[in-house]
Amino acid sequence: MHKASVDNNHRPIPLNIFEIEPDSGIDSIASLAIVFKKDAYLCMCSSLKFFSDPLGVNVLMQKNTGKEIKTNLGPYVFNGSNIYCSYFFN
């Protein structure tokens, strides 16, 4: 998923949009890796949250930036396939 512009999104969006083919023999996904472009970063005063539920209650990880610096985004690996994300900025 690639977004050219970003708006505040407080409702978590699902990151696993992979659909398993019925005849593939695969019945589940053990992990989900989130990888960003090399030059991707969070702007100042923004946050990126990852959750294990669609309501955004169980926070797995949160990445924040301050008022004076941008923060680069590295790859993240999560156990399980039901991962949701929300982001916001001031």
Protein Blocks (a to p, Z undefined) as FASTA:
>chain_A
ZZfbdcddfbccdfblcdcdfklopabdfbdcddddfkbccdehiacdddfbfnomacfb
dcdddfkbccdddddddedjbdcdddddZZ
